[in-house]
Amino acid sequence: MKLYRYTTLLVLLVVGPLSLVAQEGTTLTFHKSHEAKKQNAPFSDAVQAGNLFFLAGQIGMDHSVREMATGGIKAETEQALLNIKAVLETHGMTLDNVVKCTVILSTMEDFRAFNEVYSQYMVKKPARTTFAAAGLALNAKIEIDVIAVK
């Protein structure tokens, strides 16, 4: 009986929020990148479902020179947030429209330094999940994705 309850709860937790997004008649728009060099990427910078925008993860790459920011976790965090800000601006939003962040660090040892930079940009304090994982793209120290509401 307990297994049934946990399974039902899990289904509700996973499917419930998705049903809010994928209601009948909700238009999905897969937006191309605002950056010419990313037009043929195998993913969208942003996917819009009604007034929700799901942004692809951003690492600390300075897209103007196609190189990772130098200076460690703080520099990469700032660049990742600037990249997110640029995508949001393309769609008429700011960081204040962000309601959820997922942050992936290459090591939890960077948590405090990351948080110092993050808190300067995310002043509205959106909901957040932070964890560490080995093997981020281009040996990045951080990747951040967000959900925003317009």
Secondary structure per residue as TSV (DSSP state, phi and psi in degrees):
chain	resnum	aa	ss	phi	psi
A	1	M	-	360.0	-41.4
A	2	K	H	-62.3	-40.1
A	3	L	H	-60.1	-41.8
A	4	Y	H	-60.4	-45.4
A	5	R	H	-62.7	-44.8
A	6	Y	H	-65.0	-39.8
A	7	T	H	-64.5	-44.8
A	8	T	H	-61.8	-44.5
A	9	L	H	-61.4	-43.9
A	10	L	H	-61.1	-44.7
A	11	V	H	-61.3	-43.9
A	12	L	H	-64.0	-40.4
A	13	L	H	-66.5	-36.2
A	14	V	H	-84.5	-49.2
A	15	V	H	-80.3	-33.4
A	16	G	H	-54.0	-57.5
A	17	P	H	-61.7	-35.0
A	18	L	H	-66.1	-33.2
A	19	S	H	-67.1	-27.5
A	20	L	H	-66.5	-34.6
A	21	V	H	-79.8	-45.1
A	22	A	S	-98.0	37.1
A	23	Q	-	-63.5	152.7
A	24	E	T	-55.5	131.3
A	25	G	T	91.3	-6.6
A	26	T	-	-71.4	126.0
A	27	T	-	-86.4	132.4
A	28	L	E	-103.8	129.9
A	29	T	E	-122.7	123.9
A	30	F	E	-99.5	100.7
A	31	H	E	-79.9	133.8
A	32	K	-	-72.0	160.0
A	33	S	-	-67.3	148.6
A	34	H	S	-78.5	-8.0
A	35	E	S	-99.5	126.3
A	36	A	G	-57.0	-39.3
A	37	K	G	-70.9	-12.7
A	38	K	G	-107.7	7.3
A	39	Q	T	-60.0	-30.9
A	40	N	T	-101.6	14.7
A	41	A	-	-62.8	151.0
A	42	P	S	-81.5	25.5
A	43	F	S	-153.5	163.8
A	44	S	-	-94.8	143.1
A	45	D	S	-65.1	-33.6
A	46	A	E	-148.8	140.1
A	47	V	E	-119.1	128.2
A	48	Q	E	-105.1	130.5
A	49	A	E	-127.9	99.2
A	50	G	T	65.2	-121.9
A	51	N	T	-99.3	9.4
A	52	L	E	-97.8	138.3
A	53	F	E	-121.7	123.2
A	54	F	E	-105.6	109.8
A	55	L	E	-91.5	142.8
A	56	A	-	-65.2	154.5
A	57	G	-	-62.0	144.3
A	58	Q	E	-121.0	134.4
A	59	I	E	-102.8	179.3
A	60	G	S	-82.2	42.3
A	61	M	E	-90.9	129.3
A	62	D	E	-80.3	105.8
A	63	H	T	-69.4	-17.9
A	64	S	T	-69.9	-28.0
A	65	V	T	-119.8	-2.1
A	66	R	T	58.5	38.6
A	67	E	E	-131.9	152.1
A	68	M	E	-67.6	143.5
A	69	A	-	-61.1	141.7
A	70	T	S	-100.5	148.2
A	71	G	S	121.9	6.9
A	72	G	S	88.4	-161.3
A	73	I	H	-60.6	-38.1
A	74	K	H	-64.8	-45.1
A	75	A	H	-65.6	-41.9
A	76	E	H	-67.9	-37.8
A	77	T	H	-62.5	-47.9
A	78	E	H	-60.3	-43.6
A	79	Q	H	-66.2	-41.0
A	80	A	H	-60.1	-42.5
A	81	L	H	-67.9	-37.0
A	82	L	H	-65.5	-36.2
A	83	N	H	-64.5	-43.0
A	84	I	H	-63.0	-44.9
A	85	K	H	-56.9	-41.9
A	86	A	H	-64.3	-41.9
A	87	V	H	-65.2	-44.8
A	88	L	H	-59.8	-43.8
A	89	E	H	-61.1	-34.7
A	90	T	H	-58.8	-28.7
A	91	H	T	-107.4	19.4
A	92	G	T	74.2	29.3
A	93	M	-	-128.4	171.5
A	94	T	-	-127.8	-180.0
A	95	L	G	-62.2	-21.7
A	96	D	G	-67.5	-16.2
A	97	N	G	-82.9	-9.3
A	98	V	E	-74.4	129.4
A	99	V	E	-112.1	-18.0
A	100	K	E	-149.6	134.7
A	101	C	E	-123.5	142.0
A	102	T	E	-118.8	124.0
A	103	V	E	-117.8	127.6
A	104	I	E	-116.8	119.2
A	105	L	E	-102.6	151.8
A	106	S	S	-75.2	-21.4
A	107	T	-	-155.2	141.6
A	108	M	G	-70.3	-11.0
A	109	E	G	-64.2	-20.3
A	110	D	G	-89.0	0.0
A	111	F	H	-55.5	-48.7
A	112	R	H	-63.9	-45.9
A	113	A	H	-66.0	-40.9
A	114	F	H	-58.5	-47.6
A	115	N	H	-61.2	-34.5
A	116	E	H	-59.2	-44.6
A	117	V	H	-75.1	-47.5
A	118	Y	H	-54.1	-45.1
A	119	S	H	-66.8	-20.4
A	120	Q	H	-75.3	-26.6
A	121	Y	H	-97.9	-38.5
A	122	M	-	-99.4	68.9
A	123	V	T	-72.4	-21.6
A	124	K	T	-79.9	-9.6
A	125	K	-	58.3	62.9
A	126	P	-	-64.4	161.4
A	127	A	E	-58.4	148.8
A	128	R	E	-149.6	144.6
A	129	T	E	-121.2	131.0
A	130	T	E	-130.6	131.2
A	131	F	E	-150.4	170.8
A	132	A	E	-112.1	145.5
A	133	A	-	-150.1	141.8
A	134	A	S	-81.6	149.4
A	135	G	-	84.2	43.0
A	136	L	-	-72.8	156.3
A	137	A	G	-54.4	139.7
A	138	L	G	55.2	28.0
A	139	N	G	58.2	30.8
A	140	A	-	-61.5	154.4
A	141	K	S	-90.9	-14.8
A	142	I	E	-155.4	148.7
A	143	E	E	-139.6	138.1
A	144	I	E	-130.7	131.9
A	145	D	E	-123.9	156.1
A	146	V	E	-138.0	159.5
A	147	I	E	-117.4	131.6
A	148	A	E	-126.0	153.9
A	149	V	E	-118.5	129.7
A	150	K	-	-102.4	360.0
